[in-house]
Amino acid sequence: MQIIRRNLGLTVDDSLMRVYIAEPKPEGHYPGILFYSDIYQLGRPITLLADRLAGYGYVVAAPEIFHRVEPIGTVIEPNDLGRMQGNDAARRTAIADYDADVTAVLDWLQAEERVTSGAIATVGFCIGGHLAFRAATLHSIVKAAVCCYPTGIHNGKLGRGVADTRDRMSDIKAQVLTIFGTLDPHVPPEGRQMILTGLDQAGIAHKSLLYEANHTFMRDDGYRYDPAVTDKAWQEMMKFLSDCFAQVP
């Protein structure tokens, strides 16, 4: 399916947040996706994933997660300096500010004419996987959450302060898909198990995929990229979202 791309600006707490929109070109109504990047924001490896998702028939809205501390349009390079810059931007952003951004984008998706009513999910990578998961704890409108190698859920690391995401699991109304790599140092086995046990105890419908892969294995610009595993994970993601939305009235 062909897609169209555009940018819009949403003002949240007097800060202009750029949101990258990718959506199907054919006329019609489609499910909406709140799409979260990793700490490097909206560089081409991430917008390519957003574009690919849109091509499956979704209206994808990807916000710049560090709009309060970085100039609009900032793309952080995935190198040693960029890693420091991205982690510092994450550290300086208050958890309440991340939460306010969730509300702003979800409100936009719900008001957008092309988005099917009641059909909204979240998708995210790394810190974005945490944000996608957290969004589902905050808003019952979220019907599905896809969390790719989500960092910080198990130990509360997200921004300024300690995130209570794990303690909020019982508030989730969505179905949850978590995707992990066995070689990922940022989400150790005990961290993965903590998340899955929490979901079980909260009675949340969920599925977890575990691949022999490293952190950020879906980014096509780094040494950790694994195209074969990415394709496998992608097909599982698409089936999961399709099945979840098939249950929406």
Helices and strands as residue ranges (DSSP letters): E 3-12, E 15-24, E 30-36, H 44-55, E 59-63, H 80-92, H 95-111, E 115-125, H 127-138, E 142-148, G 166-171, E 175-181, H 189-202, E 206-211, H 227-246
